[in-house]
Amino acid sequence: MTTTDPSPAATARPSLRLARERFLSGRPLPRGVPEDVVAAWRRARFFGVPHDLAEPATRPPLAAEPALLGAARPVLDRIVPALGADGALLVLTDERLRVLWTAGSVPGFGACPVLSEQEVGNNSAALAVRVRSRAEVHGPEHFLDRWQDVSAVSVPVLGPESGQVLGTVSVVTRLCTAGAPHPQAAFAEATVAAIETELRVRAGWDERVLLDAYVRASRGPDRAVAALDGRNRLVSEAAQRLLTPEVLGVLERTAAGARDTDVTGFAELPEGAGCTARVTPVRQDGRTIGIVAALEPLDDPAPKASASVSSPPVTLTGSSVPWRHAVGHAVELARSREPLLLTGERGTGKSALARELFGPGPVQVADAARDTGLDQALPAWRSGRSGRPLLLRHAERLAQPGVAALNSLLDQHPDIRLLVTYTPGAPAGPCLQRLLDKLSARSVTLPPLRERAEDIRELLPALTPRPAPGQPPLTWTLDALHALERYPWPGNVTELAHVVRALAEHRRVSGPVRRAELPDAVREGPAARPLSPMEHAERAAILEALRRHGGNKARAAAALGIGRATLYRKLRGYRR
């Protein structure tokens, strides 16, 4: 729900209060309650958020001042006086909705170190991150009792190049009675615009500093040097001959972690890397913005050893904070024998992570997409039980008998080593909801790829098939990498893997992959507004037709069976 539409709380606040009371007591809801609000309440219940929460979870201390806070602080300090003294609170969060900075106060709102739905339920900051645009939440739309008399408007802060959500700016006030837009909506948007301008300026400075460091380090004949900052990569010709996907992955992770730790010295490269890498941090205004790695070949590169070393599983690849947090939490929960629930969008790696969590050894796999009633899986598991774990995939596809059988199994064997994967979508029925509620206390939600786009550069070498002997590894231009990082990847890691494999298998040119070689939808970038599933499919079909016909819109329209004017209209609609 964005502020382009009237807020449900503004148009039906009394009925929403009644609906929330009925929801909390388990009674039927009245008619006309907005489905997105009910879905938000259900998510809060699924995450185990108590509606009467008094003390939110404490936020772990940050290792260093985030770049977003450094860029935002001068802007926020200038605009705080504009809040006035009429009871308003200005809040800045990072991409994980951890509160970085606040000013002002609102009676009844209270301090809250984290605004994620998993911790506090529905709120405007979490909604703004999900829809990637301005969002409002009023009074009873909130799940928490303590926020029933406040309204909030939030605007996401987007990265200047990647377009990724870096955080949010929220303005919280007493409950608004006039409806949308929130009186402070324009103020919040102006604040975000000023912060994004500051981020663009700083990004330009950082890139110039990184380039200068690379130029200084690469002076001299055949110097093997690479400069990286987690977004950009500058590699000399001599370094290209030494870099393998595994070494490049180590350097990318080192660059990503350089902001929090001292990385000076030799990087710990995989066995058989064939070279050493001496790392020097690149600093700007007291901040570490990247690294320069000087590569030196070893006298004995030991190629045989490198062939026997396998890269880490794709399942565990990624150094972004959301991914490390999710995988670490899953690993911690999997140490006990109690059931575990992995949720997330399709293609995020739920089943692959589940197999990693089980480790080596036999596993009974049940796929509800093929065996909706578990008629085959459960008897097979019981007949060869002997401690064998059970992996249930696609729990959302379970039919009523299958849900009943699984609920009965959990009632009889609460300590069963069971791992369930679930893809949210259509509203769950009462029995399936009971199952999800039963597992919610031990659940982990895997982040979609668009929320950890910084992991794409680590995933690429892990997803790329091993090149034939004598062939160089697949590399990418910065323009191609930026396109891959901006694309929303509705199919997540699975879709990225298909794209990488298709390029590796069918490519007929040498050198780094250019943006022009990427699929049309990836090359063109995301639409200017969120699209429905039907619009996504329609846009993909149009882009594919344009590719097949060399960009000729008249021929593409004829192939699709629509008029040229219709094709133009649809393309314009996607850009709005």
N, C-alpha and C positions, 0 to 999 in steps of 0.2 A: 504494500500500500504506500504510494507516494503522495506528495501533496498536490499532484495534478488532479486527484480525485478527492471528493469530500471524505473526511475522516469518519469512519463508522461511529466513533465515540461522539463526534460532534452532532450527528444526525439522530442517534438512537442511544444516548448515554444511559438513561434510566433502564431501558430494556437490556443493555449490555451489563449493567450492574447486576440485574436480576439473573441474567444468563450466566455470569461468572459465579454467582452464589450457587446456582443449580449445578454448574459444572463441578465445582469443588465438593459438593455434597453427593455427586453421582446421580442426580435427578435428570430427567429429560430436559433438553433445552427448548426454549420457546422458538417459534418460527421467526425467520428473518435475521438470525444472527450471522454476520459475515463469516464465510467459511475460512478466510485467511486468519481471522482472529481466533476462531476455535482451533484451527491447526496450530497456531502459536501456543495456545494453552496446552494442547496435547503434547507438543514437543517439550514444554517445561515439565509436564508430568513424566514424560518418557525419560528425561534427563535426571529425574529425581529431585527437582527444585522444590523445596517446601514453600508454600504460598505465604506462610507467616515468618519467612526468613528474617532474622534480626541482625545477625552478624555475617556478612558475606565473607567468602574465602579471602584470605590474605594473599596479596600478590608477592611473588618472590622478588628479591631485589634485582635490579638490572645491573649487568656487569659494567656497562658504560652508558653515557648519555646517548640515546638513539639519534640517528641523523635527522629524523622527522622533528624531534623536539628541538634540536639545535637550529633548524631552519624556521620552526614555528615560533620559538620564544620571542624574537624581536617583534614579530607581528602581533602576538597575543599581548605582550606588554603594552604595545601602543593602543590597542583597542579596548582594553579592560575598562577604562573610564566610560566608554560608550554603553556599558551594561546598565549603568544607572543604579539607583538604590531601591528599585521596586521589586526586589526578590527574583533574581535571575542567576543561574549558574552556568558558567562556560566550562566545557570539558573537552580535553584532547585525549584520544586513545591511539594506540598503535594498531597494526593490522590484526592482532589477536585480541583486540578490545581491552587491553590493559590500560588503565588510566595513567597517563603520563603527566598531566597538568590540569589544575582546576583553578577557578577564580569565581568569587561570588558565593551565594548560598540561596537555598530555597527551603522554607520550612517544611519538614516532613520527608525531604528527599534523603538526607543522610549520606555520609561518605561511602563510597563503593569503589574498591580498587580494580574490579574487573566487571565488564559489561557483557560478557559472552552469554548466550542463551543457556549454555550448560551450567552457568553459575547463578544467574538471576532471572532467567526466563525472558519473555518478550520485552524488547525495548527498542527505541528508535535507532540507536547506534548499530545493534546487530542487524536490524532490518535494512539500514542503509548499506552495510557491507554486502548483504545478500543481493539487493537489487541494483547496487552500484549507482545509486542516485539518491536525491534528497528524500527523506522519509520522516513521518511523524507517528508518534504513538501517544494516545491521550487516556488518562484516567484508567477506567476498567479494562482497557485493552491490555494493560500490564497484568502480569500474573501475580506479582508480589502485592501483599496488602499495603505495604509502606509506600507504594507509588500510586495509589488509587486517586490521589488528589493533585497529581502533577501532570503536565504536558511537556513533551520534548520534541525537538526537531533536530535531525542529524544530517550531515552532508559528508560523503566520503572524500578523503584526500587521495588523489590519484598520482602515481609516479609520472614525472615529466616525459619519460621516453617509453617505459614499459606499459603504462596504463594500468599497472597493478594498484590495488587498494593498499595504501600505506598506513591508513588510519582513518579516524573520523573526528569531526568537530561537532559537538552537540550544545544546544542551548536548552536548559531546563527551566521551566517557570511553573507558577501555580496553574491549576487546571484551566484551560482556555474554554470559554463558553461560546465564542463566535465561530468555531469551526475552522477548517483549513482555508487558506494557509495559516500556519502558526505565525503570530505577530513578529517573531524573531527569525523567520525563515530567510528573509533577505539578508539580515545581519550574518547568519551562519554561512550563507553562500558567499558573501563578500569576504568573510574571514578565510574560507577555504581558497578562494581565488588568490588572495594575497599570499597565503602559504605556498600554494603551487607555483606562483611566480618566483618566490624565494628559492624553492627547490630547483627550478629550472636554471636560475642564475648559478646556484652552487654546483649543479651537475656540470655546467659548462666549465667552471673553474677546475673541478676535479678531473675532468677529461684532459684539460690542457696540462695540468700538473702531471698526470700519468704519462701523457705523451712526451713531455719534457724529460721525465725520468727514464723512459724507454730510449729516447734518442741519446741521452748521456751514456747509458749503459751499453748501447750497441755500437758505440764508436770503436773502430778498429777492425782489422780484417777477420772475417769469419767468426764474429762473436755470436754465440748461441744464447739469445736472450728472449725472454717472454715477459710481458707486463700484463697483469690482470687485475681487475677490480670487482669481479663477480658479475659484471654486465658487459664490459668491453675486454677485448683480447688483442694484444699486439705481439706478433711472433716473428722473429727474424728468420731468414731463409735457412741459416745453419741450425736454428732451433727446430724447425719443422722436420729436419732429418733425424733428430734425436727423440722428438716427442712421440710417445705411443698414447693410445686412448687412456691407459691406466695412469701414466705419468701426468697427462693433462688433467685427468680427474682429480688427482692429488693436489695439483697446483690450484685448480679452481676452488676446491674445498679450503685450501690454505688461504686463498684470497678472501673467501667469504668469511672465514673466522678471524681474519687479521684485525678486524675492528675491536675484537674483544680480548685478544691475547697477543703476547709478544711472539712474533714468528721469525725473528732474526736467527739466522743460522741455516743449517742444511735441512731440507725437507726429507721426511722419511718416505722414500719411494719404495714401490714393490720390489721384491727380489727379482733379479734379472732385468731390471729396467734398462741397464746398459749405459747409464749416465748418473751423475750427481746433480743436484739442484741447490745452489746457495741462494737463499731468499733474503731480500732486503725490503722492509716495509717502505711504502711511499706515504708521506705525511703532508697534510695541508691544514694550516691553522690549528696545529696540535692534534688533529684527527688522523688516524690511519685510514687511507682511502683505497689502498690496493697494495700490490707487491710487484717487485721485479725479481725474476728468477734467472740466475746465470747458470747455464747448463754446461757440464764438462763430460765428455765421453770417458768411459772406463777403459782401461787397457784390455780387460777381459770381460766383455759384456755378457758372457754366459748365456747365449741364446737358448740353450736347451732348458735351463732352469725357468726362463720366462714362459716357455711353452707349457710348462706343467702348472703354472700358477693361474688360477681362475679368478676372475673379477668377482666382487661381492654380488650376491643375488640382486637382480633388479628390484625385487620386493623391498630390499632394505636400502636402496640407493636414494640419496637425498639428504641434504644438510640444512634444509629450511627449518625454521622453528616449528611451524605446524606439523610437519612430517616427523621430525625427531620426537616431538611431544607425543603424537599419536602412537608411533611404533614403540617408544619407550614405555608408554602406559600399557600397551598390549602385551609386551614382553613381561612386564611386572605382574599383570593379572594372570598370564598363562603359567606362572610358576606353581599355582595351586591347581588342584584337580577339579575345581568347580566350573560349571558351564561359563562360556564367554560368548558375547555377541559382538560381531563386527558389522557396523553399518557404514553406508556411504553410497555415492552415486555409482552407476555402472562403470566398470573399467578403472576404478580407483585402486584395485589390487587386493580386494578383500580375501578372495580364495587363495591367491598366491601367498599372502601374508599368513593365512591360516596354516598352510602347509609348512611354512618356515617355523611357525610357533610350535607345531607338533614335533618337528625334528625328524630324524631318521626313524624308520620302523613302520610297520603296517598301520594303515589308517582306513577305516570304513568310511567311504564317501557316499553320501545320499544327495541326490539332486532333485529338489522339488519341482524343477521345470519338467522333468521326465517322469517322476514318481510322486505325483501330487498327494497321494494318500499314504506314502511311505510303506506300501504293501510289500515291497521287495526289500527295502533297506533295513527296516527294523528287525524282521525275522533273520536276515543274514547277519546282522550285528549280534543278535542274541545268541545265535548258534555258534559263533566263534568269538564270543566276548573276550574272555581272558585278558581284561585290561586294555583291549584295543580301543583307541579313541574314535569318536564319531564326528565327522565333518558334515554338516548340513548346509548345502548351498541353496540360494534363492528361496529363503523362507517366505518371501512375499508371494510365492506361487503355490503355497500349500493349500490344498482343499480342506474342507471342514474335518473329514476323518483324519487327515494327516496332522492337523493342529491338535485335535483331541488326543491322538496317539502320543504325540510329543509331550503334551501337557501331562498325560498319565505317566509317561516314562520319567519325567522330571519329578513328579510327586513320589514315585516309587524309588528312584535313584537320584536324590538331590546332589550326590557327589560325583555323578557321571562326568567323565572327561569329554565334554561336548563343546564344539565350536560352531556357532550359527552365523551365517552371513545373510544380511538383509539389506535390500535396496528400497528406500522409501519411495513411495509413489502414490497409488490410490489409497484412500482411507482404509485402515485395517478394520476387519470385522471384530466383534466382541471377543471371540475366542483367541484370534491371533493377537489382539491387543493385550489380552491377559497373559499370553506367552511373552510378548515383548516387555510388558511391565515386570514380569517375573525375572527377566534377564537384564533389565535396565541398570540394576546396581553394578553389574560387571559388564559394561559395554564400552566400546571405543568407536568413535566416528572418524573414518579416514577422510582427510581433506581432499576436495577435488583438485585436479592439476592446476586449474586457473588460480587457485589460492596459494599455490606453491610454485609459481612459474619460475622462480629462481633455481628450482631443481632440474629444469629442463636441460641445462648444459651438462649436468652430471648424468642425466638419464640417457642422453644421446649416445655416448660411447658404450654404455651398458646394453642398449637396445640394438646397436649396430651389429650385424653379423660379422664374424671374423673375416677379414679380407683374404683373398687368395695369396699364396706365397709370392713375394715380390711386389705385391700391390700395396700402395699407401693406405692408411686408414682414412675413413670418410671424415672430412672436415667441413666446416661451415663458415660462410662469410658472416660478418657482423650484421649485415642487413637481413640475411636469412634467419639468424638467431633472434633478432628483434621481432621478426614476423612470427616465429614460433612461440615466443614468449607473450606476444599480444593476443594470439588466437585463444579463444575461450575453451577449446578442447571439450566439447560436450561428451565425447567418448573417453575422455581422460587418458590414462597411460596406455590403455589398449589401442586407442585411436592413434596416439603418437607412435606406438610400435609399428602399426600398419604402414604409416607414412614413411618411417625410417627404413623398414625392410623393402618397401617398394622402390625407394630411391637407390638403395644399395644393390638391388638385384637387376634393375632395369636401366640404370644410368649408363650413358654411352660417352660421356665427356669426362675429362680429368679436371683436377683442381678442386677447390672448395665448392660445396653446394651453394648455388646462388639463389636469391629470392625468387627469380623467375622460374626456377625448377620446382618450386613447391606447388602443391595442389591449389587450385584457384581460391577455394574458401580460406585457406591459410594465408596465401599471398595477399589477398584483398583485405584481410584483417576482419575483426569483428564488426557487426553492424553497429550503427550509431545508437541504437536503442535495443532493449531486450526483445527478442523475438519469441513467438510461440513455437511449439514443436512443428506445427504445420508450416509456419513461415521459414523455419530453419531448413526443412526439407525442400521447400519451394525455392529458396535462395540457392541451395546447393545444386539443384537441378538446372537453374538458370546459368549459374557460373560454369557448370560442366558443359552445357550446350554452347556457351560463348567460347570456351576453350576449344571444343571440337571444331568450331567454325571460324577459328582465327580471330575472334572478337567481332565478327560481322553480326550485328544485332538483328538485321532482317532475316538472315538465314537461321539464326538461333531461335527467333520467334516462330518461324515456319516449322522448324523441327519440333518445337514444343507444342505446336498446335494453337498458338495464341497470336493475337495481333501485335504488330510492332509497338503501337501506342500502349498496349497493356504491359508489354515488357518494360518499356521506359518508365511507366507509372510505378510498377512494382520495384524497380531498382531505386527510384527516387524515394519510395516509401521506406526502404530498408535504411536509408541514410538519415532519416528524420530523428 
